[in-house]
Amino acid sequence: MRKKTDEDWRAQLTPEQYRVARGKGTEHPFTGTYNDCKDAGVYRCVCCSSVLFHSDDKFDSGSGWPSFIRAGVTENIKTRTDSSHGMERVEVMCANCDAHLGHVFEDGPAPTGQRYCINSVSLHLEKEDQEK
């Protein structure tokens, strides 16, 4: 499979999706489609459709971004140290296409203690009744 070019990504994604998922940006808090979403289903990567998170693991963190206690499919998520903006954080990316998803913090609820703080524009919710 051919690796997508920057031009390919720009053609596939909206400008906001491209800015966040390919450019490592972030959406403004409390503005994302999935921040308050309670629908059941799986959250997929907006770039490559890999399953990333399950709605059963979503919780209201009050942070302004969709938050999850764990990755839905561990092998579809990768992390790396992010020292941008004068902070040291752990960036969360799609392991299949390197899309920037958000960050993971160690201040989440039990049982994992993790909070995957994810940009809505990096995700696509496949609602339970739409799953194949």
Disulfide bonds with the S-S distance in Angstrom:
none
